């Protein structure tokens, strides 16, 4: 097959070199974006009188036919083609004749691929943002359901202070809301059209970059033609944002894995999102959460790959930049797959409220409240802290909890203890007293749920 770029050279390359150079196996997914960009380009060329109106109309009709045939499966992409851009141009010329060769006027593959990537990212970004909204909505529903379900909050993976399961879930809802915000900000910075930058230095044709940008839904053209073909900041930023999404999913995965174990037994994952063991019939493995945790490293690798690829490149386009697509596509695919799995997994999750409450009691997470009780009666905090620690040690020795120690035992440590101490250390009261903004009370959790739902409504 004669190469479209043959001229300066014979266009003949070794088969191994052809395979090495080709990107059709992965960039073929951008065919809708490539055709969309080409239709806009054909309209601009005709508007500016660079090509005849009749040729533009034939080109547009031909491109629309190719798109329909690719969507239906009537037309198959040739794996021997160099890339998706050349495949579409060659197919167009085969179908409509010489007019098809006019399409590439005032355009280079450099700005063409830069455009396709932005269009593709914009489409996928919209899908990922919707998945994030759906995940946050599922977290809000569960948080509202379990807003009063007491559980121990942890530091250093040690039981620390009382929270609710709803409060814990809302922490993740806010993380994913920040991811949603970051992706929106990235999209705004990306929303500039590189088409018309050509190879690097623009063109001598009287093109209208503003018109073409408007046709494609961009805010404006990229202001510098060198930057237009050299810039992949949006790819790096998108991968960084997706890495953060995965980091948050991984942290949630880790807790789901711990919470669903018999050692915690805080949550039950639906059978649809677990697997069994090939040899141990009692097992119910949280494989979906483990896979998401594992895929996080893969998305991190995609980010590091593109950063490393770009770090030493001179302006403008270099073939190294072909490597941006596989990393980007891989990250997008894996983030979407993880989110699609997590949404129903969260929706069907059930909390074991009894196990959570028992863990809260055995964790002595009301020890700080016991110390505060003495402090409010006039004892210096450090002395109160010391006595509270001694009483916890006593409970551990006697396999009991602070709530069950008799008043006489308490008075052996301080005469300040009275009958009202049991009200002070009741776990639900300990929770209810944490009324500071953003705290774990059921009322506070409901406010958080309402706030996040309001933000989701604004996004929609």
N, C-alpha and C positions, 0 to 999 in steps of 0.2 A: 504494500500500500504506500502510495506516494505521500510524504508528509506535507501538511499544509504550509510548513515553514521552509520547505525546500527552496533553494535559490542561491544563497551565499555558499551553501554546501550542497552535496548531492542529495541529502535527506536520507541517505542509507545508513542505518545503524545496525550493529550486531543485535541478534535476537535477545541475548542476555541484557544488553544495554537498553533495548526497548522495554523489556519487562521491568528493569530497574528504574527507568525513567517514568513509566506509566503510572497514572494515578486513578485510572478509570474504575478500578476495583473498589475504591472507597469514595471518590468524589461523585460517583454516579447518583448518590442520594440527593445531590443538589440540582437535579434536572429541573424541578419546578421553578426554583429561583433563577437558574440560568436562562430559562425561557422567558420568565417574567421580565428580567433585565433586558433581554434582547428585544422584546416587544416594545419596551419603553425607548430603547435606543433607536429602533426603526422609526418610531413616531417622531422622535426628535430630529433625525436625519431628514425626514420628509418636510417637517415644519420649517427647517432652516434652508430648504432647497438644496441640500447636499446630495440627496438621491431623489429620483422622481416619485411622486405620490403613488403612481401605479406599482412601482417596484416595492415601495413600503407596504402597500396593501397586500401584495402577494407574499411578502416576507411574513407579515403578521398572520395571515391566514395559514401559511405553511407551518409556522411555529405553533399556532393553536391546534392544528391537526396533529403535530408531533406530540404535543402535551396530552391530547386526548388519547392517542394511541399508546403512549407510554403508561398512562393511568389505567387503561383498560387491559393492558398486557398484549395488545395487538402488535405492538412494536417492542422488540427486545433490544437492550443495549449491547452493542458489540464489545466483547471483552478485549478485542484486539485494538480498539481505539486508544489513542494516547490519553485522552481525558474526556470528561463530559462535555466540555466546551467544543472541542473538535468534533466529537460525535454528533452533536446537535447541528453544527454548521454544515458538516458533510451530508447529513441526512436531509437537511433543508435544501441544499444545492441539488442533491439527487432528485428531490421531489419537484422543485419549482424551476430548476435550471439556473442560468447565469445570474439572474437577479439575486439568488441566494448569496452570491459572492460579494454583494454590496454591503451586507450586514456588518461586516467587520471594519467598515470605514470609520475612521476617527475613534478607534478603540484598540486596545491591546489586551492580550490575555492577562496582563499584569493588573490592570484596573478592573477587568471583567471578573477575575477570581476574587479580587478584594471586595467587589460588590456582592458576588454570590454568597460569600461567607457572612457578610453583614445581614443580608436578607434571610439566610438560613438561621443565623443566630437569633434574629428577631422573632422568627416563627417559633423556634424551639424555646426561646425565653418565655414566650407567652404561655406555652404548654407547662413549663416548669413552674411558672408563677401560679398558674391555676392549681396545679397539684399541691403546691405549698399552701395555698388558701384552703384546699380541701383537707389537708392534714391538720392545719391549725383549727379548722372548724370541728374536726373529730376530737381533737384534744380539748377544745372548749366544752363540747358536749359531755365528755367524760369527766372533766374537771367540775362541771356543774353538778353532775350526778354524785360525785364523791367529794363535794366541797366540805362536808363535815366528817369525813372518814379519817379518824385520827391515825397517825403513823409516826414513827420516829424519823426525824431529820438527821442526816449524818454529816460528820466531818471526819476526815481520815478513815472513812468507812466504819466509824464507831458511832453508836447511837448518841445523839447530842441533845436535841431539843424537840419539843412536839411541833409537828406540822400536820397538814392534811394531805391526803393523796391528791386532792384537787389542786392544792397549792404547788405540789411537786410537778404536776402535769402542766400547769400554767407557766412554770419556769421555761419549759420547752416550747410552749406556744409563743412566748416572747422571743426566744432564740430564732424560731422560724419566721417570725414577723420581721426581724432584722434582716434575715436572708432575703425576704421578699422585697424589702426596701432597697437593699444593696443591688439586687438584680434590676430593679427599676431605674436606679441611678446609673448603672452601667449602660442600660439601654438608651438613656438620654445622651450620654457621652458618645455612644456608638452611632447615633442617629444622624450621620452626615454621609453624603454620597461620595464615593471615590471615583465614580465613573466620569470619564473625561480627563482624568489624569494621564490616560494612555500609558505608554511604557514607563515614563517618569517625568516628561517635560511638556505635557499637554500636546496640542496639535495645531496645525496651521489652518484647519478647517474652521468655519464660523459656527461652532457648536453652541448650544444653549444648555449649560450644565445645570442652571437653576431650574429650568423647565423639566429636564430629565429627572432631577432630584425630586421635584414635586410629584411627578408621575409615580414615582416609586415610594412616596410617603416619607421622604427624608425631610429633615428640618432645613437643610441647606447643603451645598456641595462642600467637600473638604477644601479648605482654603489654599493648601499648598500641594501641588501635584506630586512632588517627591514624597511628602507625608502620606498622600493618598494611596500610593502603592506600597510604601514601606511599613506603614502602621499595622501592627497586630496587638496594640495595647488592649483592645476590646477582647481579643481572644484570651490574653493573659488575665485580664480582669474577670472575665466570665469564669475561667477555670479556677481562679482564686475564690470567687463567690461560690462556685459549686463545691470546692473543697471545704468551705465553711459549712455548707448544707450537709455534706457528708460527715463532717466532724460532729455536728449536732445530732445527726442520725446515729452516729456511732456511740455517742455518750448515752443517748436514749436506749440504744440496743444493749449496751453494757448493763444498764439498770434493769431492763426487761429480762435479760439473761439471769442476772442475780435474783431478781424478785420472783422469777418463775421456778427457781430451784427449790428443792425440799428444805434447804437450810433457811430460806426466807419464807417461801410459800405465800408471798404477798399478792401475786397475780396469777390468773389462769389465762393462758393464751389459747385461743380457739384451735381445735384440732387441724383446721384448714391451714394454719400457719406454723405447724410443728411437724416433725417427722419422728419415726420410731428407730429403734436399733435393729440391726440384722441379727443380733445374737442375744440382746437383753430385752425381754418382752416388757419389762416395767418402764422402759425409758420413753420420755416425751421430750424430744430435743428442740430447743428454740433455734432451729437452723436458719430461719429467715433473718432473725436479728443478728445471728453470727455472720451470715453472708454479708449483710449490710456493713457490719463492723469490718469485715475483711476487705470489702470493695472500697472502703475509705482510703486505704493505702494505695489502691490502684488509681483513684482520682488524684491523690496527692502526687503520684508519679507522673500523671498527665500534665499537671501544673509545672512540675520541675522540668519535664521534657521540653516544653515550649520556652520556658525561661532560659534554659541552657542553649536551645537552638538559636534564640534571638540575640543572646548577650554579646556576640562579637561580629554581628553582620553589618557591613557597610551599607549605605543607601545605594540603590533603591531596592529593586526586587532581586532576590537570589533564590536559586532552586531549593536551598535549605528550607525556605518558607513553605514548601509543599508539605513539610512534616507537621505543620500546624493542624491539619485537618484530622488526621487519625487520632491525635490526642484529644482534640475538641470533641469529635464524634463519640469517642469512647467514654469521655466524662459525661456528656449529655445522656447517652444511652443508659449508663449505669445509674445516674441520679434519677432519671425518670423511672427506671425499673424499681429502684429502691422505694421511691415515693409511692408508686402504684401499689407496691406490696404493703407498705406501712399503713396506708390510709385504712383499708379494711381490717388490718390487724389491730389497730388502735380502736376502731369502732366496735370490734367484737371482744375486746379485752374485758375481763372481769376482775375486780379487786376482792381479795379475801380480807374483809374488814376485821374479822375476829383475830386472824393471825397478826395483822398490823397492830391492833390494840395490845395484844399480848406482848409483842416485841417492844412496844413503847413502855409498857410497865416494867418489863425485865431489863430495859435499858437504863432505868433510873434517869430518864430525861427530865424529871421534875426536880433534880438535885439543885439546879440553879435557883429554882423557885423556892426551895426549902431555905437556901442561904439568904435569898431576898426577904423571906419571912422574918428571919432573925434580924436582918439589917434594918428593916422597917420598925422593929421593936427597940432599936437603939444599939445593937451590937455592931462593932466595926466589921466591914465586909470580910476582911481577911480572916477574922476569928470565926465568922459565920461560915465562910468557905471551908475552913478546917473541920468544923463540927459536921457540916453536911457530908464531907468526904468520909469521915469516921463512921457516920450512920450508913452510908452506902456500903462501906467495907463490912459492917455488921450484917447488913441484909444479904450480901453475897455469901458470907459464912453460914448464915442460917437459911439460905435458899428461900428468901422471902422478898417482899418489896416494901418501899417506904410507906405506902398506904396502909399496910397491914401491921406495922410495928405498933405496939401499945403505947399509950401516952406516957405510962410510967417509964418506959425505956427512953423516950425522948427527954423527959425531965431529968433523967440521969446525966444528960449532957448539958442541959441548960434549963433554968427555971423560967425562961422566957417562953417556952413552949406551952401552949394552951390548946384547948379542944379545937379552936378555929384553924389550927395548922392543917387538919385533914382537908378542909375546904381549900386552903392555899395550895396544897400539893395534888389535889384532884387533877388528873390530866386534862380533862375537858375545861376546867377552870384555868389551868395553866395556859391552855391554848387561847381561851376567850380573852385573857388579859393582854395578849399580844396584839394590841390594837393599832400599832404604828402603821403608817401608810405602806402598803405592799406586803403586809404580814399574812399569816396563815389562817386567820379566822374565817369561818364560813362566809361572813359578810364581806370580808376583804376579797376572798376568792371570787365571789359573785361579781364584785365591782370589776375585778380584773377580766373576768369572762365577758362582762358587758362592754368593757372598753375595747377589748380585742375584736369582739363581734362588730362593734361600731366601725373600727378601722377596716375590717374586711368588707363591710357594706360600702364604705367610701371607695375602696379599691375596685369594687364591682360597678 
